[in-house]
Amino acid sequence: MPRFSFYHQEKISSAAERYVNETKRVLGVLEKHLSDPANKGWLACGRYTIADLGFIAWMNLVERLPIKLAEFPAVEAWFKKMVARPAVKAGYKGGPYEIKE
């Protein structure tokens, strides 16, 4: 979703706004899921899985949008936990989406 804001040659404010709003909606769903004690702060099975690893790329792009992750505290905590993992840092090192701390 957020890639539209970065890669579309023509800047269409209504489209960019729509995608930012949709991203906020998805973050709200994610916030509810991560806040549920049964999920233990992870996306699947109550533990770190490939689902978390797969979703970090999307979240890394969300960080570059005009969205304050502080509005989604469980998502923000999950994101910080993920980018602190040495394997995640190593996987993104030197690439176009290198994780910024």
Biopython code that builds the backbone (N, CA, C, O; Angstrom):
import numpy as np
from Bio.PDB.StructureBuilder import StructureBuilder

atoms = [
    (1, "MET", "N", (0.797, -1.213, 0.000)),
    (1, "MET", "CA", (0.000, 0.000, 0.000)),
    (1, "MET", "C", (0.838, 1.277, 0.000)),
    (1, "MET", "O", (0.626, 2.134, -0.858)),
    (2, "PRO", "N", (1.770, 1.434, 0.919)),
    (2, "PRO", "CA", (2.474, 2.710, 0.986)),
    (2, "PRO", "C", (3.406, 2.962, -0.183)),
    (2, "PRO", "O", (3.830, 4.100, -0.382)),
    (3, "ARG", "N", (3.736, 1.957, -0.955)),
    (3, "ARG", "CA", (4.663, 2.156, -2.068)),
    (3, "ARG", "C", (4.152, 3.214, -3.041)),
    (3, "ARG", "O", (4.947, 3.913, -3.670)),
    (4, "PHE", "N", (2.856, 3.336, -3.166)),
    (4, "PHE", "CA", (2.270, 4.333, -4.058)),
    (4, "PHE", "C", (2.842, 5.712, -3.748)),
    (4, "PHE", "O", (3.143, 6.480, -4.662)),
    (5, "SER", "N", (2.989, 6.023, -2.481)),
    (5, "SER", "CA", (3.478, 7.343, -2.071)),
    (5, "SER", "C", (4.922, 7.580, -2.473)),
    (5, "SER", "O", (5.349, 8.729, -2.590)),
    (6, "PHE", "N", (5.681, 6.514, -2.686)),
    (6, "PHE", "CA", (7.101, 6.663, -2.989)),
    (6, "PHE", "C", (7.428, 6.536, -4.465)),
    (6, "PHE", "O", (8.332, 7.214, -4.955)),
    (7, "TYR", "N", (6.708, 5.677, -5.185)),
    (7, "TYR", "CA", (7.135, 5.317, -6.522)),
    (7, "TYR", "C", (6.271, 5.836, -7.660)),
    (7, "TYR", "O", (6.712, 5.811, -8.809)),
    (8, "HIS", "N", (5.092, 6.291, -7.398)),
    (8, "HIS", "CA", (4.233, 6.789, -8.465)),
    (8, "HIS", "C", (4.784, 8.124, -8.939)),
    (8, "HIS", "O", (4.993, 9.035, -8.138)),
    (9, "GLN", "N", (5.018, 8.238, -10.231)),
    (9, "GLN", "CA", (5.645, 9.442, -10.778)),
    (9, "GLN", "C", (4.798, 10.687, -10.580)),
    (9, "GLN", "O", (5.303, 11.742, -10.196)),
    (10, "GLU", "N", (3.525, 10.556, -10.841)),
    (10, "GLU", "CA", (2.627, 11.705, -10.688)),
    (10, "GLU", "C", (2.122, 11.744, -9.251)),
    (10, "GLU", "O", (1.633, 10.737, -8.739)),
    (11, "LYS", "N", (2.236, 12.877, -8.609)),
    (11, "LYS", "CA", (1.765, 13.024, -7.235)),
    (11, "LYS", "C", (0.284, 13.384, -7.248)),
    (11, "LYS", "O", (-0.104, 14.472, -7.673)),
    (12, "ILE", "N", (-0.525, 12.458, -6.780)),
    (12, "ILE", "CA", (-1.969, 12.647, -6.724)),
    (12, "ILE", "C", (-2.357, 12.635, -5.254)),
    (12, "ILE", "O", (-2.435, 11.577, -4.629)),
    (13, "SER", "N", (-2.594, 13.804, -4.717)),
    (13, "SER", "CA", (-2.801, 13.915, -3.275)),
    (13, "SER", "C", (-3.989, 13.100, -2.775)),
    (13, "SER", "O", (-3.920, 12.516, -1.693)),
    (14, "SER", "N", (-5.078, 13.050, -3.541)),
    (14, "SER", "CA", (-6.244, 12.282, -3.082)),
    (14, "SER", "C", (-5.921, 10.796, -3.006)),
    (14, "SER", "O", (-6.380, 10.111, -2.092)),
    (15, "ALA", "N", (-5.143, 10.293, -3.947)),
    (15, "ALA", "CA", (-4.760, 8.877, -3.933)),
    (15, "ALA", "C", (-3.795, 8.595, -2.783)),
    (15, "ALA", "O", (-3.940, 7.596, -2.077)),
    (16, "ALA", "N", (-2.824, 9.465, -2.599)),
    (16, "ALA", "CA", (-1.871, 9.282, -1.497)),
    (16, "ALA", "C", (-2.602, 9.308, -0.155)),
    (16, "ALA", "O", (-2.309, 8.508, 0.733)),
    (17, "GLU", "N", (-3.548, 10.224, -0.014)),
    (17, "GLU", "CA", (-4.322, 10.306, 1.227)),
    (17, "GLU", "C", (-5.131, 9.031, 1.452)),
    (17, "GLU", "O", (-5.223, 8.528, 2.572)),
    (18, "ARG", "N", (-5.706, 8.525, 0.383)),
    (18, "ARG", "CA", (-6.483, 7.286, 0.485)),
    (18, "ARG", "C", (-5.612, 6.140, 0.986)),
    (18, "ARG", "O", (-6.024, 5.384, 1.866)),
    (19, "TYR", "N", (-4.421, 6.009, 0.435)),
    (19, "TYR", "CA", (-3.539, 4.915, 0.833)),
    (19, "TYR", "C", (-2.991, 5.101, 2.243)),
    (19, "TYR", "O", (-2.795, 4.121, 2.961)),
    (20, "VAL", "N", (-2.745, 6.321, 2.642)),
    (20, "VAL", "CA", (-2.328, 6.573, 4.028)),
    (20, "VAL", "C", (-3.456, 6.187, 4.974)),
    (20, "VAL", "O", (-3.214, 5.560, 6.005)),
    (21, "ASN", "N", (-4.680, 6.555, 4.633)),
    (21, "ASN", "CA", (-5.828, 6.197, 5.472)),
    (21, "ASN", "C", (-6.029, 4.681, 5.529)),
    (21, "ASN", "O", (-6.354, 4.136, 6.583)),
    (22, "GLU", "N", (-5.839, 4.012, 4.411)),
    (22, "GLU", "CA", (-5.964, 2.547, 4.395)),
    (22, "GLU", "C", (-4.856, 1.920, 5.243)),
    (22, "GLU", "O", (-5.088, 0.925, 5.930)),
    (23, "THR", "N", (-3.673, 2.489, 5.197)),
    (23, "THR", "CA", (-2.574, 1.996, 6.023)),
    (23, "THR", "C", (-2.911, 2.164, 7.498)),
    (23, "THR", "O", (-2.633, 1.279, 8.307)),
    (24, "LYS", "N", (-3.506, 3.294, 7.844)),
    (24, "LYS", "CA", (-3.927, 3.505, 9.233)),
    (24, "LYS", "C", (-4.984, 2.482, 9.644)),
    (24, "LYS", "O", (-4.984, 2.013, 10.782)),
    (25, "ARG", "N", (-5.876, 2.138, 8.730)),
    (25, "ARG", "CA", (-6.896, 1.130, 9.030)),
    (25, "ARG", "C", (-6.238, -0.218, 9.319)),
    (25, "ARG", "O", (-6.591, -0.895, 10.285)),
    (26, "VAL", "N", (-5.280, -0.601, 8.478)),
    (26, "VAL", "CA", (-4.572, -1.864, 8.681)),
    (26, "VAL", "C", (-3.810, -1.830, 10.000)),
    (26, "VAL", "O", (-3.784, -2.823, 10.728)),
    (27, "LEU", "N", (-3.194, -0.702, 10.311)),
    (27, "LEU", "CA", (-2.481, -0.575, 11.591)),
    (27, "LEU", "C", (-3.445, -0.726, 12.767)),
    (27, "LEU", "O", (-3.074, -1.276, 13.804)),
    (28, "GLY", "N", (-4.669, -0.246, 12.616)),
    (28, "GLY", "CA", (-5.673, -0.414, 13.662)),
    (28, "GLY", "C", (-6.021, -1.878, 13.884)),
    (28, "GLY", "O", (-6.171, -2.322, 15.022)),
    (29, "VAL", "N", (-6.150, -2.625, 12.792)),
    (29, "VAL", "CA", (-6.418, -4.059, 12.892)),
    (29, "VAL", "C", (-5.233, -4.752, 13.560)),
    (29, "VAL", "O", (-5.410, -5.595, 14.439)),
    (30, "LEU", "N", (-4.047, -4.394, 13.141)),
    (30, "LEU", "CA", (-2.829, -4.962, 13.720)),
    (30, "LEU", "C", (-2.710, -4.614, 15.204)),
    (30, "LEU", "O", (-2.313, -5.453, 16.013)),
    (31, "GLU", "N", (-3.052, -3.387, 15.551)),
    (31, "GLU", "CA", (-3.014, -2.944, 16.953)),
    (31, "GLU", "C", (-3.930, -3.817, 17.813)),
    (31, "GLU", "O", (-3.546, -4.265, 18.893)),
    (32, "LYS", "N", (-5.129, -4.046, 17.321)),
    (32, "LYS", "CA", (-6.083, -4.873, 18.072)),
    (32, "LYS", "C", (-5.539, -6.287, 18.257)),
    (32, "LYS", "O", (-5.636, -6.857, 19.344)),
    (33, "HIS", "N", (-4.974, -6.844, 17.206)),
    (33, "HIS", "CA", (-4.433, -8.199, 17.271)),
    (33, "HIS", "C", (-3.252, -8.296, 18.237)),
    (33, "HIS", "O", (-3.206, -9.184, 19.087)),
    (34, "LEU", "N", (-2.308, -7.381, 18.097)),
    (34, "LEU", "CA", (-1.110, -7.417, 18.941)),
    (34, "LEU", "C", (-1.418, -7.101, 20.399)),
    (34, "LEU", "O", (-0.676, -7.509, 21.293)),
    (35, "SER", "N", (-2.511, -6.376, 20.647)),
    (35, "SER", "CA", (-2.911, -6.029, 22.015)),
    (35, "SER", "C", (-3.600, -7.186, 22.742)),
    (35, "SER", "O", (-3.694, -7.185, 23.969)),
    (36, "ASP", "N", (-4.070, -8.151, 21.995)),
    (36, "ASP", "CA", (-4.755, -9.291, 22.594)),
    (36, "ASP", "C", (-3.732, -10.147, 23.357)),
    (36, "ASP", "O", (-2.783, -10.648, 22.754)),
    (37, "PRO", "N", (-3.910, -10.318, 24.661)),
    (37, "PRO", "CA", (-2.949, -11.087, 25.455)),
    (37, "PRO", "C", (-2.708, -12.509, 24.926)),
    (37, "PRO", "O", (-1.622, -13.058, 25.110)),
    (38, "ALA", "N", (-3.686, -13.090, 24.289)),
    (38, "ALA", "CA", (-3.527, -14.448, 23.759)),
    (38, "ALA", "C", (-2.460, -14.522, 22.665)),
    (38, "ALA", "O", (-1.875, -15.581, 22.437)),
    (39, "ASN", "N", (-2.209, -13.413, 21.998)),
    (39, "ASN", "CA", (-1.226, -13.391, 20.907)),
    (39, "ASN", "C", (0.188, -13.090, 21.384)),
    (39, "ASN", "O", (1.145, -13.229, 20.621)),
    (40, "LYS", "N", (0.324, -12.684, 22.625)),
    (40, "LYS", "CA", (1.635, -12.447, 23.252)),
    (40, "LYS", "C", (2.514, -11.473, 22.456)),
    (40, "LYS", "O", (3.741, -11.568, 22.483)),
    (41, "GLY", "N", (1.864, -10.530, 21.742)),
    (41, "GLY", "CA", (2.621, -9.511, 21.012)),
    (41, "GLY", "C", (3.198, -9.970, 19.689)),
    (41, "GLY", "O", (4.065, -9.298, 19.130)),
    (42, "TRP", "N", (2.734, -11.108, 19.174)),
    (42, "TRP", "CA", (3.227, -11.618, 17.892)),
    (42, "TRP", "C", (2.064, -11.768, 16.916)),
    (42, "TRP", "O", (0.902, -11.742, 17.322)),
    (43, "LEU", "N", (2.372, -11.923, 15.640)),
    (43, "LEU", "CA", (1.336, -11.988, 14.619)),
    (43, "LEU", "C", (0.655, -13.347, 14.534)),
    (43, "LEU", "O", (-0.522, -13.419, 14.179)),
    (44, "ALA", "N", (1.362, -14.419, 14.849)),
    (44, "ALA", "CA", (0.774, -15.754, 14.706)),
    (44, "ALA", "C", (1.273, -16.692, 15.801)),
    (44, "ALA", "O", (2.430, -16.625, 16.214)),
    (45, "CYS", "N", (0.402, -17.548, 16.253)),
    (45, "CYS", "CA", (0.754, -18.637, 17.164)),
    (45, "CYS", "C", (1.309, -18.176, 18.512)),
    (45, "CYS", "O", (1.857, -18.995, 19.250)),
    (46, "GLY", "N", (1.186, -16.908, 18.854)),
    (46, "GLY", "CA", (1.683, -16.402, 20.126)),
    (46, "GLY", "C", (3.189, -16.435, 20.264)),
    (46, "GLY", "O", (3.721, -16.431, 21.374)),
    (47, "ARG", "N", (3.888, -16.469, 19.115)),
    (47, "ARG", "CA", (5.358, -16.484, 19.145)),
    (47, "ARG", "C", (5.904, -15.913, 17.835)),
    (47, "ARG", "O", (5.164, -15.720, 16.870)),
    (48, "TYR", "N", (7.189, -15.652, 17.820)),
    (48, "TYR", "CA", (7.861, -15.152, 16.621)),
    (48, "TYR", "C", (7.779, -16.215, 15.529)),
    (48, "TYR", "O", (8.176, -17.364, 15.725)),
    (49, "THR", "N", (7.249, -15.803, 14.365)),
    (49, "THR", "CA", (7.130, -16.727, 13.232)),
    (49, "THR", "C", (7.492, -16.002, 11.940)),
    (49, "THR", "O", (7.828, -14.818, 11.947)),
    (50, "ILE", "N", (7.419, -16.724, 10.852)),
    (50, "ILE", "CA", (7.673, -16.149, 9.533)),
    (50, "ILE", "C", (6.677, -15.030, 9.224)),
    (50, "ILE", "O", (6.970, -14.144, 8.421)),
    (51, "ALA", "N", (5.513, -15.067, 9.851)),
    (51, "ALA", "CA", (4.533, -13.996, 9.645)),
    (51, "ALA", "C", (5.114, -12.654, 10.100)),
    (51, "ALA", "O", (4.956, -11.642, 9.417)),
    (52, "ASP", "N", (5.778, -12.651, 11.245)),
    (52, "ASP", "CA", (6.398, -11.419, 11.736)),
    (52, "ASP", "C", (7.503, -10.963, 10.792)),
    (52, "ASP", "O", (7.603, -9.784, 10.454)),
    (53, "LEU", "N", (8.315, -11.899, 10.380)),
    (53, "LEU", "CA", (9.420, -11.574, 9.493)),
    (53, "LEU", "C", (8.921, -11.051, 8.150)),
    (53, "LEU", "O", (9.501, -10.123, 7.587)),
    (54, "GLY", "N", (7.864, -11.639, 7.646)),
    (54, "GLY", "CA", (7.304, -11.196, 6.370)),
    (54, "GLY", "C", (6.664, -9.824, 6.444)),
    (54, "GLY", "O", (6.667, -9.082, 5.462)),
    (55, "PHE", "N", (6.121, -9.487, 7.586)),
    (55, "PHE", "CA", (5.404, -8.217, 7.730)),
    (55, "PHE", "C", (6.336, -7.042, 8.016)),
    (55, "PHE", "O", (5.950, -5.887, 7.833)),
    (56, "ILE", "N", (7.548, -7.326, 8.459)),
    (56, "ILE", "CA", (8.462, -6.237, 8.834)),
    (56, "ILE", "C", (8.801, -5.360, 7.624)),
    (56, "ILE", "O", (9.024, -4.160, 7.784)),
    (57, "ALA", "N", (8.845, -5.933, 6.427)),
    (57, "ALA", "CA", (9.152, -5.130, 5.231)),
    (57, "ALA", "C", (8.071, -4.076, 5.009)),
    (57, "ALA", "O", (8.383, -2.928, 4.694)),
    (58, "TRP", "N", (6.820, -4.451, 5.169)),
    (58, "TRP", "CA", (5.717, -3.503, 5.018)),
    (58, "TRP", "C", (5.816, -2.421, 6.081)),
    (58, "TRP", "O", (5.651, -1.235, 5.794)),
    (59, "MET", "N", (6.084, -2.837, 7.302)),
    (59, "MET", "CA", (6.177, -1.868, 8.402)),
    (59, "MET", "C", (7.351, -0.921, 8.221)),
    (59, "MET", "O", (7.275, 0.243, 8.613)),
    (60, "ASN", "N", (8.413, -1.398, 7.644)),
    (60, "ASN", "CA", (9.563, -0.532, 7.412)),
    (60, "ASN", "C", (9.193, 0.597, 6.453)),
    (60, "ASN", "O", (9.711, 1.707, 6.581)),
    (61, "LEU", "N", (8.308, 0.332, 5.500)),
    (61, "LEU", "CA", (7.829, 1.393, 4.611)),
    (61, "LEU", "C", (6.861, 2.321, 5.326)),
    (61, "LEU", "O", (6.859, 3.528, 5.083)),
    (62, "VAL", "N", (6.037, 1.765, 6.207)),
    (62, "VAL", "CA", (5.081, 2.586, 6.961)),
    (62, "VAL", "C", (5.821, 3.652, 7.764)),
    (62, "VAL", "O", (5.326, 4.767, 7.931)),
    (63, "GLU", "N", (6.997, 3.308, 8.253)),
    (63, "GLU", "CA", (7.808, 4.254, 9.018)),
    (63, "GLU", "C", (8.100, 5.529, 8.236)),
    (63, "GLU", "O", (8.393, 6.566, 8.831)),
    (64, "ARG", "N", (8.026, 5.465, 6.925)),
    (64, "ARG", "CA", (8.355, 6.618, 6.077)),
    (64, "ARG", "C", (7.135, 7.438, 5.675)),
    (64, "ARG", "O", (7.259, 8.428, 4.954)),
    (65, "LEU", "N", (5.967, 7.031, 6.137)),
    (65, "LEU", "CA", (4.733, 7.755, 5.826)),
    (65, "LEU", "C", (4.415, 8.747, 6.935)),
    (65, "LEU", "O", (4.965, 8.654, 8.032)),
    (66, "PRO", "N", (3.533, 9.692, 6.655)),
    (66, "PRO", "CA", (3.151, 10.664, 7.694)),
    (66, "PRO", "C", (2.178, 10.041, 8.698)),
    (66, "PRO", "O", (1.056, 10.512, 8.878)),
    (67, "ILE", "N", (2.637, 8.979, 9.338)),
    (67, "ILE", "CA", (1.838, 8.273, 10.344)),
    (67, "ILE", "C", (2.697, 8.162, 11.591)),
    (67, "ILE", "O", (3.869, 7.793, 11.523)),
    (68, "LYS", "N", (2.107, 8.481, 12.719)),
    (68, "LYS", "CA", (2.834, 8.383, 13.978)),
    (68, "LYS", "C", (2.537, 7.023, 14.609)),
    (68, "LYS", "O", (1.411, 6.745, 15.021)),
    (69, "LEU", "N", (3.564, 6.191, 14.675)),
    (69, "LEU", "CA", (3.363, 4.861, 15.255)),
    (69, "LEU", "C", (2.952, 4.936, 16.719)),
    (69, "LEU", "O", (2.380, 3.980, 17.245)),
    (70, "ALA", "N", (3.226, 6.038, 17.380)),
    (70, "ALA", "CA", (2.828, 6.194, 18.786)),
    (70, "ALA", "C", (1.309, 6.080, 18.942)),
    (70, "ALA", "O", (0.824, 5.773, 20.031)),
    (71, "GLU", "N", (0.555, 6.324, 17.866)),
    (71, "GLU", "CA", (-0.896, 6.167, 17.904)),
    (71, "GLU", "C", (-1.293, 4.692, 18.003)),
    (71, "GLU", "O", (-2.439, 4.368, 18.313)),
    (72, "PHE", "N", (-0.344, 3.818, 17.739)),
    (72, "PHE", "CA", (-0.565, 2.370, 17.751)),
    (72, "PHE", "C", (0.508, 1.735, 18.643)),
    (72, "PHE", "O", (1.451, 1.133, 18.130)),
    (73, "PRO", "N", (0.378, 1.861, 19.963)),
    (73, "PRO", "CA", (1.459, 1.453, 20.869)),
    (73, "PRO", "C", (1.866, -0.016, 20.773)),
    (73, "PRO", "O", (3.051, -0.328, 20.889)),
    (74, "ALA", "N", (0.928, -0.910, 20.568)),
    (74, "ALA", "CA", (1.295, -2.331, 20.457)),
    (74, "ALA", "C", (2.063, -2.581, 19.160)),
    (74, "ALA", "O", (3.000, -3.379, 19.135)),
    (75, "VAL", "N", (1.670, -1.904, 18.091)),
    (75, "VAL", "CA", (2.373, -2.022, 16.811)),
    (75, "VAL", "C", (3.777, -1.436, 16.947)),
    (75, "VAL", "O", (4.750, -2.023, 16.474)),
    (76, "GLU", "N", (3.875, -0.292, 17.587)),
    (76, "GLU", "CA", (5.176, 0.341, 17.777)),
    (76, "GLU", "C", (6.107, -0.561, 18.590)),
    (76, "GLU", "O", (7.282, -0.703, 18.252)),
    (77, "ALA", "N", (5.589, -1.168, 19.653)),
    (77, "ALA", "CA", (6.402, -2.068, 20.483)),
    (77, "ALA", "C", (6.849, -3.284, 19.673)),
    (77, "ALA", "O", (8.004, -3.703, 19.761)),
    (78, "TRP", "N", (5.930, -3.850, 18.882)),
    (78, "TRP", "CA", (6.274, -4.991, 18.035)),
    (78, "TRP", "C", (7.350, -4.594, 17.024)),
    (78, "TRP", "O", (8.318, -5.329, 16.827)),
    (79, "PHE", "N", (7.183, -3.437, 16.386)),
    (79, "PHE", "CA", (8.157, -2.988, 15.383)),
    (79, "PHE", "C", (9.537, -2.807, 16.005)),
    (79, "PHE", "O", (10.542, -3.234, 15.436)),
    (80, "LYS", "N", (9.582, -2.178, 17.163)),
    (80, "LYS", "CA", (10.873, -1.972, 17.840)),
    (80, "LYS", "C", (11.508, -3.303, 18.216)),
    (80, "LYS", "O", (12.722, -3.477, 18.107)),
    (81, "LYS", "N", (10.680, -4.237, 18.659)),
    (81, "LYS", "CA", (11.178, -5.563, 19.021)),
    (81, "LYS", "C", (11.749, -6.265, 17.788)),
    (81, "LYS", "O", (12.780, -6.932, 17.865)),
    (82, "MET", "N", (11.070, -6.106, 16.660)),
    (82, "MET", "CA", (11.519, -6.750, 15.428)),
    (82, "MET", "C", (12.823, -6.143, 14.906)),
    (82, "MET", "O", (13.752, -6.877, 14.568)),
    (83, "VAL", "N", (12.901, -4.821, 14.839)),
    (83, "VAL", "CA", (14.105, -4.206, 14.255)),
    (83, "VAL", "C", (15.311, -4.325, 15.183)),
    (83, "VAL", "O", (16.442, -4.077, 14.765)),
    (84, "ALA", "N", (15.077, -4.701, 16.432)),
    (84, "ALA", "CA", (16.190, -4.923, 17.352)),
    (84, "ALA", "C", (16.812, -6.312, 17.157)),
    (84, "ALA", "O", (17.904, -6.577, 17.659)),
    (85, "ARG", "N", (16.137, -7.178, 16.447)),
    (85, "ARG", "CA", (16.644, -8.539, 16.229)),
    (85, "ARG", "C", (17.847, -8.488, 15.288)),
    (85, "ARG", "O", (17.755, -7.906, 14.207)),
    (86, "PRO", "N", (18.971, -9.088, 15.680)),
    (86, "PRO", "CA", (20.171, -9.054, 14.839)),
    (86, "PRO", "C", (19.943, -9.596, 13.422)),
    (86, "PRO", "O", (20.482, -9.048, 12.460)),
    (87, "ALA", "N", (19.165, -10.644, 13.288)),
    (87, "ALA", "CA", (18.929, -11.216, 11.957)),
    (87, "ALA", "C", (18.132, -10.260, 11.065)),
    (87, "ALA", "O", (18.363, -10.206, 9.857)),
    (88, "VAL", "N", (17.208, -9.517, 11.642)),
    (88, "VAL", "CA", (16.432, -8.552, 10.863)),
    (88, "VAL", "C", (17.356, -7.420, 10.408)),
    (88, "VAL", "O", (17.322, -7.018, 9.245)),
    (89, "LYS", "N", (18.173, -6.914, 11.318)),
    (89, "LYS", "CA", (19.129, -5.863, 10.943)),
    (89, "LYS", "C", (20.046, -6.339, 9.820)),
    (89, "LYS", "O", (20.268, -5.623, 8.843)),
    (90, "ALA", "N", (20.572, -7.549, 9.965)),
    (90, "ALA", "CA", (21.500, -8.088, 8.972)),
    (90, "ALA", "C", (20.817, -8.280, 7.619)),
    (90, "ALA", "O", (21.419, -8.033, 6.574)),
    (91, "GLY", "N", (19.575, -8.713, 7.643)),
    (91, "GLY", "CA", (18.845, -8.952, 6.403)),
    (91, "GLY", "C", (18.603, -7.697, 5.585)),
    (91, "GLY", "O", (18.524, -7.760, 4.358)),
    (92, "TYR", "N", (18.486, -6.572, 6.243)),
    (92, "TYR", "CA", (18.203, -5.316, 5.554)),
    (92, "TYR", "C", (19.438, -4.448, 5.341)),
    (92, "TYR", "O", (19.376, -3.437, 4.642)),
    (93, "LYS", "N", (20.555, -4.840, 5.939)),
    (93, "LYS", "CA", (21.754, -4.013, 5.875)),
    (93, "LYS", "C", (22.212, -3.785, 4.427)),
    (93, "LYS", "O", (22.368, -4.727, 3.651)),
    (94, "GLY", "N", (22.418, -2.526, 4.095)),
    (94, "GLY", "CA", (22.928, -2.157, 2.783)),
    (94, "GLY", "C", (21.896, -2.128, 1.676)),
    (94, "GLY", "O", (22.211, -1.728, 0.555)),
    (95, "GLY", "N", (20.681, -2.538, 1.958)),
    (95, "GLY", "CA", (19.634, -2.547, 0.946)),
    (95, "GLY", "C", (18.891, -1.240, 0.886)),
    (95, "GLY", "O", (19.134, -0.350, 1.702)),
    (96, "PRO", "N", (17.983, -1.104, -0.068)),
    (96, "PRO", "CA", (17.239, 0.144, -0.220)),
    (96, "PRO", "C", (16.305, 0.425, 0.963)),
    (96, "PRO", "O", (15.906, 1.571, 1.175)),
    (97, "TYR", "N", (15.958, -0.595, 1.723)),
    (97, "TYR", "CA", (15.071, -0.417, 2.862)),
    (97, "TYR", "C", (15.801, -0.675, 4.169)),
    (97, "TYR", "O", (15.210, -1.168, 5.129)),
    (98, "GLU", "N", (17.071, -0.347, 4.206)),
    (98, "GLU", "CA", (17.867, -0.566, 5.412)),
    (98, "GLU", "C", (17.144, 0.046, 6.608)),
    (98, "GLU", "O", (16.661, 1.177, 6.544)),
    (99, "ILE", "N", (17.077, -0.698, 7.675)),
    (99, "ILE", "CA", (16.358, -0.264, 8.851)),
    (99, "ILE", "C", (17.128, 0.855, 9.535)),
    (99, "ILE", "O", (18.299, 0.710, 9.885)),
    (100, "LYS", "N", (16.444, 1.965, 9.712)),
    (100, "LYS", "CA", (17.025, 3.147, 10.363)),
    (100, "LYS", "C", (16.645, 3.129, 11.821)),
    (100, "LYS", "O", (15.486, 2.901, 12.169)),
    (101, "GLU", "N", (17.605, 3.365, 12.660)),
    (101, "GLU", "CA", (17.309, 3.389, 14.105)),
    (101, "GLU", "C", (17.337, 4.790, 14.624)),
    (101, "GLU", "O", (17.113, 5.013, 15.814)),
]
sb = StructureBuilder()
sb.init_structure("model")
sb.init_model(0)
sb.init_chain("A")
sb.init_seg("    ")
for serial, (resi, resn, name, xyz) in enumerate(atoms, 1):
    if name == "N":
        sb.init_residue(resn, " ", resi, " ")
    sb.init_atom(name, np.array(xyz, "f"), 0.0, 1.0, " ", f" {name:<3s}", serial, name[0])
structure = sb.get_structure()
